[in-house]
Amino acid sequence: MTVAQRNALVEEYLWCIDSVIWQNETLVVGAHLDRDDVYQSLAVRLIRAIDRYDPAKCSDLKFHIFTQLKYELLNCSSPQAKYGFRDAPYHLRGAVISMESLAEDDPNWECRIAA
């Protein structure tokens, strides 16, 4: 498959990304995921899914794409992906706090870091 053919298929199946996000809106909202980040991750997965598609293993391209996108969405909602630690152990879930919550707890935190 040429790059032009792949790109044409990606454009043809971009609607699948919106469909998967819409079907799993409660997961996206409940896990406090940024919709644009999710869309970008799913777009990359769509390109990979089309690149790696093997008709001998799965005769339905649309089914293959939806399976891959749903799997990627679950990866997006994992604590490791959410906090930017793809290879971090699962138990790090509570070990990471945001800078905003740190600032809310202690308004002088910036002074302590600079010192």
Accessible surface in RSA format (square Angstrom, percent):
REM  Atomic radii and reference values for relative SASA: ProtOr
REM  Chains: A
REM  Algorithm: Lee & Richards
REM  Probe-radius: 1.40
REM  Slices: 20
REM RES _ NUM      All-atoms   Total-Side   Main-Chain    Non-polar    All polar
REM                ABS   REL    ABS   REL    ABS   REL    ABS   REL    ABS   REL
RES MET A   1   138.75  71.9  53.84  35.6  84.90 202.2  61.47  52.3  77.27 102.4
RES THR A   2    81.31  57.8  73.74  74.8   7.57  18.0  78.05 104.8   3.26   4.9
RES VAL A   3    97.84  64.4  93.43  84.6   4.41  10.6  94.78  82.3   3.06   8.3
RES ALA A   4    75.26  69.2  61.74  95.3  13.52  30.8  67.44  95.0   7.82  20.7
RES GLN A   5   101.85  57.0  96.34  70.4   5.51  13.1  36.59  77.9  65.26  49.5
RES ARG A   6    52.26  21.9  52.26  26.6   0.00   0.0   2.56   3.5  49.70  30.1
RES ASN A   7    61.46  42.4  60.55  58.5   0.91   2.2  18.45  44.4  43.02  41.6
RES ALA A   8    60.15  55.3  49.42  76.3  10.73  24.4  55.15  77.7   4.99  13.2
RES LEU A   9    43.96  24.5  43.96  31.5   0.00   0.0  43.96  30.9   0.00   0.0
RES VAL A  10    18.24  12.0  18.24  16.5   0.00   0.0  18.24  15.9   0.00   0.0
RES GLU A  11   126.38  72.6 109.75  83.0  16.64  39.6  32.51  62.9  93.87  76.6
RES GLU A  12   104.98  60.3  86.68  65.6  18.30  43.6  42.45  82.1  62.53  51.1
RES TYR A  13    32.02  14.9  32.02  18.2   0.00   0.0   5.62   4.2  26.40  32.5
RES LEU A  14    63.19  35.2  62.88  45.0   0.32   0.8  63.06  44.3   0.13   0.4
RES TRP A  15   122.38  49.1 113.80  55.1   8.59  20.2 106.71  56.9  15.67  25.4
RES CYS A  16     0.00   0.0   0.00   0.0   0.00   0.0   0.00   0.0   0.00   0.0
RES ILE A  17     0.00   0.0   0.00   0.0   0.00   0.0   0.00   0.0   0.00   0.0
RES ASP A  18    75.36  52.8  73.94  73.6   1.42   3.3  28.07  66.1  47.28  47.2
RES SER A  19    25.94  21.9  19.13  25.5   6.81  15.7  14.36  30.6  11.58  16.2
RES VAL A  20     0.00   0.0   0.00   0.0   0.00   0.0   0.00   0.0   0.00   0.0
RES ILE A  21     1.24   0.7   1.24   0.9   0.00   0.0   1.24   0.9   0.00   0.0
RES TRP A  22   187.68  75.3 179.71  87.0   7.96  18.7 150.24  80.1  37.44  60.7
RES GLN A  23    96.51  54.0  62.46  45.6  34.05  81.1  25.76  54.8  70.75  53.7
RES ASN A  24    40.80  28.1  38.34  37.0   2.47   5.9   2.59   6.2  38.22  36.9
RES GLU A  25    64.14  36.8  63.23  47.8   0.91   2.2  42.04  81.3  22.10  18.0
RES THR A  26   120.70  85.8 109.97 111.5  10.74  25.6  86.66 116.4  34.04  51.5
RES LEU A  27    56.58  31.5  50.28  36.0   6.31  15.9  56.41  39.6   0.18   0.5
RES VAL A  28     4.57   3.0   4.53   4.1   0.04   0.1   4.53   3.9   0.04   0.1
RES VAL A  29    94.34  62.1  86.57  78.4   7.77  18.7  91.92  79.9   2.42   6.6
RES GLY A  30    54.21  66.9   0.00   N/A  54.21  66.9  35.35  97.0  18.86  42.2
RES ALA A  31    20.19  18.6  10.50  16.2   9.68  22.0  19.05  26.8   1.14   3.0
RES HIS A  32   147.47  80.6 120.51  83.8  26.96  69.0  84.55  87.1  62.92  73.2
RES LEU A  33    25.44  14.2   9.57   6.8  15.88  39.9  11.68   8.2  13.76  37.0
RES ASP A  34    78.94  55.3  65.29  65.0  13.65  32.3  27.40  64.5  51.54  51.4
RES ARG A  35   112.02  47.0 108.32  55.2   3.70   8.8  57.54  78.6  54.48  33.0
RES ASP A  36   110.35  77.3 104.90 104.4   5.45  12.9  26.36  62.0  83.99  83.8
RES ASP A  37    86.84  60.8  84.36  84.0   2.48   5.9  25.81  60.8  61.02  60.9
RES VAL A  38     2.91   1.9   2.39   2.2   0.52   1.3   2.90   2.5   0.01   0.0
RES TYR A  39    75.33  35.2  75.33  42.9   0.00   0.0  59.03  44.4  16.30  20.1
RES GLN A  40   119.13  66.6 116.31  85.0   2.81   6.7  32.91  70.0  86.22  65.4
RES SER A  41    30.82  26.0  23.14  30.9   7.68  17.7   7.64  16.3  23.18  32.5
RES LEU A  42     0.00   0.0   0.00   0.0   0.00   0.0   0.00   0.0   0.00   0.0
RES ALA A  43    22.72  20.9  22.72  35.1   0.00   0.0  22.72  32.0   0.00   0.0
RES VAL A  44    63.61  41.9  63.56  57.5   0.05   0.1  63.58  55.2   0.04   0.1
RES ARG A  45    40.05  16.8  39.36  20.1   0.69   1.6   4.98   6.8  35.07  21.3
RES LEU A  46     0.10   0.1   0.10   0.1   0.00   0.0   0.10   0.1   0.00   0.0
RES ILE A  47    63.19  36.0  63.19  47.1   0.00   0.0  63.19  45.5   0.00   0.0
RES ARG A  48   116.11  48.7 115.52  58.9   0.59   1.4  19.95  27.3  96.16  58.3
RES ALA A  49     3.10   2.9   0.00   0.0   3.10   7.1   3.05   4.3   0.05   0.1
RES ILE A  50     0.87   0.5   0.38   0.3   0.49   1.2   0.38   0.3   0.49   1.3
RES ASP A  51    82.18  57.6  51.77  51.5  30.41  71.9  16.70  39.3  65.48  65.3
RES ARG A  52   178.39  74.9 153.93  78.5  24.45  58.2  61.28  83.8 117.11  71.0
RES TYR A  53    42.73  20.0  23.86  13.6  18.87  49.1  19.78  14.9  22.95  28.3
RES ASP A  54    56.01  39.2  50.88  50.6   5.13  12.1  18.59  43.7  37.42  37.3
RES PRO A  55    88.49  64.5  77.68  70.8  10.81  39.3  78.08  64.5  10.41  64.7
RES ALA A  56    97.14  89.3  52.20  80.6  44.94 102.2  63.79  89.8  33.35  88.3
RES LYS A  57   179.65  87.6 141.00  86.5  38.64  92.0  91.24  82.1  88.40  94.2
RES CYS A  58    30.50  23.1  24.64  27.5   5.87  13.8  20.02  50.7  10.49  11.3
RES SER A  59   109.39  92.4  76.55 102.2  32.84  75.7  45.29  96.4  64.10  89.8
RES ASP A  60    70.32  49.3  66.91  66.6   3.41   8.1  25.56  60.1  44.76  44.6
RES LEU A  61    26.99  15.0  23.77  17.0   3.22   8.1  23.77  16.7   3.22   8.7
RES LYS A  62    96.07  46.9  95.13  58.4   0.93   2.2  41.52  37.4  54.55  58.1
RES PHE A  63   127.53  63.8 122.60  75.9   4.93  12.8 127.35  77.2   0.18   0.5
RES HIS A  64    33.40  18.3  31.63  22.0   1.78   4.5  21.73  22.4  11.67  13.6
RES ILE A  65     0.00   0.0   0.00   0.0   0.00   0.0   0.00   0.0   0.00   0.0
RES PHE A  66    30.59  15.3  30.59  18.9   0.00   0.0  30.59  18.5   0.00   0.0
RES THR A  67    64.51  45.9  58.93  59.7   5.58  13.3  57.19  76.8   7.32  11.1
RES GLN A  68    45.08  25.2  45.08  32.9   0.00   0.0   1.35   2.9  43.73  33.2
RES LEU A  69     0.00   0.0   0.00   0.0   0.00   0.0   0.00   0.0   0.00   0.0
RES LYS A  70    96.80  47.2  95.17  58.4   1.63   3.9  45.67  41.1  51.13  54.5
RES TYR A  71   121.42  56.7 118.56  67.5   2.86   7.4  78.13  58.7  43.29  53.4
RES GLU A  72    16.67   9.6  16.67  12.6   0.00   0.0   1.46   2.8  15.21  12.4
RES LEU A  73     2.50   1.4   2.50   1.8   0.00   0.0   2.50   1.8   0.00   0.0
RES LEU A  74   110.51  61.5 103.50  74.0   7.00  17.6 103.79  72.9   6.71  18.1
RES ASN A  75    41.90  28.9  40.52  39.2   1.38   3.3   4.66  11.2  37.25  36.0
RES CYS A  76    10.79   8.2   6.23   6.9   4.56  10.7   5.37  13.6   5.42   5.8
RES SER A  77    26.03  22.0  11.64  15.5  14.39  33.1   2.37   5.0  23.66  33.2
RES SER A  78    33.05  27.9  27.85  37.2   5.20  12.0  27.58  58.7   5.48   7.7
RES PRO A  79    18.07  13.2  15.55  14.2   2.52   9.1  17.52  14.5   0.55   3.4
RES GLN A  80    30.38  17.0  27.66  20.2   2.72   6.5  13.25  28.2  17.13  13.0
RES ALA A  81    22.96  21.1   4.15   6.4  18.81  42.8   5.41   7.6  17.55  46.5
RES LYS A  82    81.37  39.7  50.17  30.8  31.20  74.3  32.64  29.4  48.73  51.9
RES TYR A  83    86.30  40.3  63.00  35.8  23.31  60.6  39.12  29.4  47.18  58.2
RES GLY A  84    60.31  74.4   0.00   N/A  60.31  74.4  32.03  87.9  28.29  63.4
RES PHE A  85    87.23  43.6  82.80  51.3   4.43  11.5  87.23  52.9   0.00   0.0
RES ARG A  86   138.90  58.3 115.24  58.7  23.66  56.3  61.91  84.6  76.98  46.7
RES ASP A  87   146.63 102.7 111.34 110.8  35.29  83.4  42.98 101.1 103.65 103.4
RES ALA A  88    19.88  18.3   5.69   8.8  14.19  32.3  11.17  15.7   8.71  23.1
RES PRO A  89    71.21  51.9  58.36  53.2  12.85  46.7  70.60  58.3   0.60   3.8
RES TYR A  90   133.09  62.1 126.20  71.8   6.89  17.9 102.62  77.1  30.47  37.6
RES HIS A  91   143.76  78.6 119.12  82.8  24.64  63.0  89.58  92.3  54.17  63.0
RES LEU A  92    55.67  31.0  55.38  39.6   0.29   0.7  55.67  39.1   0.01   0.0
RES ARG A  93   137.40  57.7 132.24  67.4   5.16  12.3  41.42  56.6  95.98  58.2
RES GLY A  94    68.28  84.2   0.00   N/A  68.28  84.2  40.38 110.8  27.90  62.5
RES ALA A  95    70.47  64.8  31.48  48.6  38.99  88.7  42.07  59.2  28.41  75.2
RES VAL A  96    41.03  27.0  29.83  27.0  11.20  27.0  32.82  28.5   8.21  22.3
RES ILE A  97   109.37  62.2  88.19  65.7  21.19  51.1  92.67  66.7  16.70  45.3
RES SER A  98    56.28  47.6  41.40  55.2  14.89  34.3  42.16  89.8  14.12  19.8
RES MET A  99   104.18  54.0 101.69  67.3   2.49   5.9  78.07  66.4  26.11  34.6
RES GLU A 100   122.05  70.1 116.68  88.3   5.37  12.8  63.21 122.3  58.84  48.0
RES SER A 101    40.08  33.9  39.01  52.1   1.07   2.5  36.40  77.5   3.68   5.2
RES LEU A 102    55.73  31.0  55.73  39.9   0.00   0.0  55.73  39.1   0.00   0.0
RES ALA A 103    37.39  34.4  30.19  46.6   7.19  16.4  30.46  42.9   6.92  18.3
RES GLU A 104   142.93  82.1 108.02  81.7  34.91  83.1  47.68  92.2  95.25  77.8
RES ASP A 105   118.36  82.9  84.75  84.4  33.61  79.5  27.78  65.4  90.57  90.3
RES ASP A 106    34.19  24.0  33.79  33.6   0.40   0.9  18.39  43.3  15.81  15.8
RES PRO A 107   112.13  81.7  86.81  79.1  25.31  92.0  90.41  74.6  21.72 135.0
RES ASN A 108    84.81  58.5  83.59  80.8   1.22   2.9  10.52  25.3  74.30  71.8
RES TRP A 109    39.54  15.9  38.45  18.6   1.09   2.6  34.37  18.3   5.18   8.4
RES GLU A 110   113.43  65.1 108.14  81.8   5.29  12.6  31.94  61.8  81.50  66.5
RES CYS A 111    90.27  68.3  77.94  86.9  12.34  29.0  30.58  77.5  59.70  64.4
RES ARG A 112   160.45  67.4 138.66  70.7  21.79  51.9  63.58  86.9  96.88  58.7
RES ILE A 113   111.91  63.7  86.50  64.4  25.41  61.3  93.14  67.1  18.77  50.9
RES ALA A 114    91.67  84.3  51.73  79.8  39.94  90.9  62.35  87.8  29.32  77.7
RES ALA A 115   117.74 108.3  50.70  78.2  67.04 152.5  82.47 116.1  35.26  93.4
END  Absolute sums over single chains surface
CHAIN  1 A     8095.4       6723.5       1371.9       4624.7       3470.7
END  Absolute sums over all chains
TOTAL          8095.4       6723.5       1371.9       4624.7       3470.7
